[in-house]
Amino acid sequence: MVVWPGLSAGLSVYLVSSEPTVLSLSRLDRALIVLGPVTVGVLLALVLPPLARWLVGLGIALPFGFVVKAVAGVGGGWQLAVQAVIFGVLGLLVTAEILRRVTRITVADDVVELLTAGDRRTFARIDIGALYPERDLLIMLDPDSRRMFHGEPGASKAAMGQAFRDHGYPWHDTDPFGELYSRWEPESGRLPIEAEAVLSARAVALRKKAGTEAGELRETLQKLGYTVRDDGDKQFWRPLVRR
């Protein structure tokens, strides 16, 4: 673990407010999430049968031809209505999954509460070393730069930055340790054997899309004094940094 004196020294002091700030989906975003997948599903149910009939009429070999022929056989009336209902239900399932993954954030002067899919986690301000956005995620680090939380917030980056700064939290517009990351290359000799083994196992987990296992292996790596972030199936590591 290395020491990073500039992080704490560079923090600004903010006046804190007394009322908690709740960050969640806007009404427009929620409406789009609720109505969008269902609408797309119903439209697909209406468009796919004539499109499939046109493809079958071309008389060429098609991948998954039996599926195309089955869709082409859907006529009007009740058959089309049943297909529209099925696709609409699939759209609702997509909506439910999106809403399940969205994190509702409550920012108070002394604590942050994160609610995701019924799982409520609370972090005291004194235990938070840095907060920043990474693509569509909110990342929270502890004072030793370990990743404590990452999730998909419903609020925009601008809204999160404003709320956390207003309540005196160490918000950063980008990863404050971004320059310390190196791409992991197997057996590069730059890491201890134990860390290499963890990253090797984690590479397998990423290829298998095993998110839970990859998260557990990140925790193991952090116990060894390193952390990791992902770009697809590529891993980038850095040493932990004490504030």
matplotlib code that plots the C-alpha trace (Angstrom):
import matplotlib.pyplot as plt

x = [0.0, 1.3, 0.6, -1.2, -0.9, -2.4, -5.8, -6.8, -4.8, -6.6, -10.1, -12.2, -14.2, -18.0, -20.8, -23.1, -26.9, -29.2, -31.8, -31.0, -30.9, -32.6, -31.2, -33.4, -35.0, -36.7, -40.4, -39.4, -36.7, -39.1, -41.8, -39.4, -38.2, -41.8, -43.3, -40.3, -39.7, -43.5, -44.0, -41.0, -42.3, -45.8, -44.3, -42.1, -45.1, -46.9, -43.9, -42.2, -44.9, -45.0, -41.2, -40.8, -43.3, -41.3, -38.0, -39.6, -40.9, -37.3, -36.8, -33.2, -31.7, -32.1, -30.4, -32.9, -35.2, -37.7, -38.1, -38.7, -41.3, -43.1, -43.2, -44.4, -47.3, -48.7, -51.8, -54.1, -56.8, -56.3, -52.9, -51.4, -53.0, -51.5, -48.1, -48.5, -49.3, -46.3, -43.9, -45.5, -44.9, -41.3, -41.0, -42.4, -39.7, -37.0, -38.5, -38.5, -34.8, -33.8, -35.6, -34.2, -30.7, -31.1, -29.6, -31.6, -29.2, -29.9, -27.2, -27.2, -24.5, -23.1, -24.2, -25.0, -27.7, -27.8, -30.9, -30.6, -33.1, -34.2, -30.6, -30.0, -26.4, -25.3, -21.9, -20.7, -19.1, -15.9, -15.5, -15.8, -12.5, -13.7, -16.8, -16.8, -18.7, -17.3, -19.3, -22.8, -21.7, -21.2, -18.0, -17.3, -13.9, -12.8, -10.0, -7.4, -8.9, -10.6, -13.8, -16.7, -19.5, -20.4, -23.8, -26.1, -27.6, -30.8, -29.6, -27.3, -23.6, -24.3, -27.0, -24.8, -21.9, -24.0, -25.6, -22.4, -20.5, -23.4, -23.2, -19.4, -18.4, -15.1, -16.7, -14.5, -15.6, -13.2, -11.3, -8.7, -6.4, -6.9, -3.2, -2.1, -3.8, -1.8, -3.3, -2.9, -0.7, -0.4, 3.0, 4.4, 6.4, 5.0, 2.8, 3.3, 2.4, -0.7, -2.1, -1.3, -3.3, -6.3, -6.3, -5.9, -8.9, -10.8, -10.1, -11.8, -14.8, -15.1, -15.1, -17.9, -19.9, -19.8, -20.2, -20.6, -17.4, -15.5, -16.7, -15.5, -12.1, -11.8, -12.3, -9.6, -7.2, -7.9, -6.8, -3.5, -3.0, -4.3, -7.6, -8.9, -11.3, -12.6, -13.0, -15.0, -12.9, -9.7, -8.4, -6.5, -4.9, -3.3, -1.9, -4.2, -3.5, -3.7, -5.1]
y = [0.0, 3.5, 6.8, 9.5, 12.7, 14.9, 13.4, 14.6, 17.8, 18.7, 18.4, 21.5, 22.3, 22.5, 23.9, 21.0, 21.2, 19.6, 17.9, 14.6, 14.5, 11.6, 10.7, 8.4, 8.1, 11.2, 10.8, 10.9, 8.3, 6.0, 6.5, 5.6, 2.5, 1.3, 2.0, 1.7, -2.1, -2.9, -0.6, -2.1, -5.6, -4.9, -3.3, -6.3, -8.6, -6.6, -6.2, -9.6, -11.8, -9.8, -9.5, -13.2, -14.0, -11.7, -13.6, -17.0, -15.8, -15.1, -18.8, -18.7, -20.7, -18.8, -19.2, -20.5, -21.0, -23.0, -20.0, -17.7, -20.0, -20.3, -16.5, -16.2, -18.5, -16.1, -14.6, -11.8, -11.8, -13.8, -15.2, -11.7, -10.6, -13.5, -12.8, -9.1, -10.1, -12.4, -9.8, -7.2, -9.5, -9.9, -6.1, -5.9, -8.4, -6.3, -3.2, -5.1, -6.1, -2.5, -1.1, -3.9, -2.9, 0.9, 2.2, 4.7, 7.1, 9.1, 11.5, 13.0, 15.0, 12.1, 9.0, 7.7, 5.1, 2.9, 0.8, -1.7, -4.5, -4.4, -4.5, -1.5, -0.5, 2.4, 4.1, 6.7, 9.8, 9.3, 5.8, 7.2, 8.1, 9.0, 8.9, 9.2, 8.0, 5.3, 4.9, 4.3, 3.3, 5.1, 4.0, 4.4, 3.9, 3.7, 5.8, 3.2, 3.3, -0.1, -0.4, -0.6, -0.2, 0.1, 0.3, 1.8, 5.0, 6.4, 10.0, 11.8, 12.4, 16.1, 15.5, 13.1, 15.5, 18.4, 16.3, 14.8, 18.1, 19.9, 17.5, 17.6, 14.3, 13.8, 13.7, 13.5, 13.8, 11.1, 8.3, 10.1, 7.1, 6.6, 7.2, 4.4, 1.6, -0.9, -3.5, -7.0, -9.2, -12.8, -13.6, -10.1, -10.3, -7.0, -8.6, -11.1, -14.7, -14.6, -11.5, -13.1, -16.2, -14.1, -12.1, -15.3, -16.9, -13.6, -13.6, -16.9, -15.6, -12.6, -14.8, -16.9, -13.7, -14.8, -11.4, -12.6, -14.7, -11.8, -9.5, -12.0, -12.3, -8.5, -8.6, -11.2, -9.1, -6.1, -8.1, -8.5, -4.8, -4.3, -3.5, -4.0, -2.4, -3.9, -2.9, -5.7, -8.8, -6.8, -6.2, -3.1, -3.2, -0.7, -0.8, 0.4, 3.9, 5.3, 8.8]
z = [0.0, -0.9, 0.6, -1.4, 0.5, -2.3, -2.1, 1.3, 1.0, -2.2, -0.8, -0.5, 2.5, 1.9, 4.0, 4.9, 4.8, 7.3, 5.1, 3.4, -0.4, -2.1, -5.5, -7.6, -11.1, -12.4, -13.3, -17.0, -16.7, -14.7, -17.3, -20.1, -18.2, -17.5, -20.9, -23.2, -23.1, -23.2, -26.2, -28.1, -27.3, -28.7, -31.8, -32.4, -32.1, -34.8, -37.1, -36.9, -38.6, -41.9, -41.9, -41.3, -44.1, -46.4, -45.5, -46.1, -49.5, -50.6, -50.8, -49.3, -46.5, -43.2, -39.9, -37.4, -40.3, -38.2, -35.9, -38.8, -40.3, -36.9, -36.6, -40.2, -39.4, -36.9, -38.5, -37.5, -34.8, -31.7, -32.7, -33.1, -29.9, -28.0, -29.4, -28.5, -24.9, -24.7, -26.0, -23.7, -20.7, -21.8, -21.9, -18.3, -17.2, -18.8, -16.9, -13.6, -14.0, -14.9, -11.8, -9.6, -10.5, -9.9, -6.7, -4.7, -2.8, 0.3, 1.2, 4.7, 6.4, 8.3, 6.4, 2.9, 2.5, -0.7, -1.5, -4.4, -4.9, -1.3, 0.0, 2.2, 2.9, 5.1, 5.1, 7.6, 6.1, 8.1, 6.4, 2.9, 1.2, -2.3, -4.6, -8.3, -11.5, -13.7, -16.9, -15.6, -12.1, -8.8, -7.1, -3.4, -1.9, 1.7, 3.1, 2.0, -1.6, -1.3, -3.4, -0.9, -3.3, -7.0, -8.4, -11.0, -9.7, -11.0, -10.8, -13.2, -12.6, -12.2, -9.6, -7.6, -7.7, -6.5, -3.6, -2.3, -2.4, -0.7, 2.1, 2.4, 0.8, -1.2, -4.6, -7.7, -11.3, -12.3, -10.6, -8.3, -8.7, -12.4, -13.3, -11.1, -13.0, -15.2, -17.5, -16.1, -18.2, -17.0, -15.4, -16.0, -12.8, -11.5, -8.9, -6.1, -6.9, -4.7, -6.5, -9.9, -8.9, -7.9, -11.1, -13.2, -11.4, -11.8, -15.6, -15.8, -13.9, -16.2, -19.3, -17.7, -16.8, -13.2, -11.6, -8.0, -8.2, -9.8, -7.0, -4.3, -6.0, -6.0, -2.2, -2.0, -4.1, -1.9, 1.2, -0.6, -1.0, -4.6, -6.3, -9.8, -12.3, -15.5, -19.1, -20.7, -19.9, -19.5, -15.9, -14.7, -11.3, -8.9, -5.4, -2.6, -1.5, 2.0, 2.2]

ax = plt.figure().add_subplot(projection="3d")
ax.plot(x, y, z, "-o")
ax.set_aspect("equal")
plt.show()
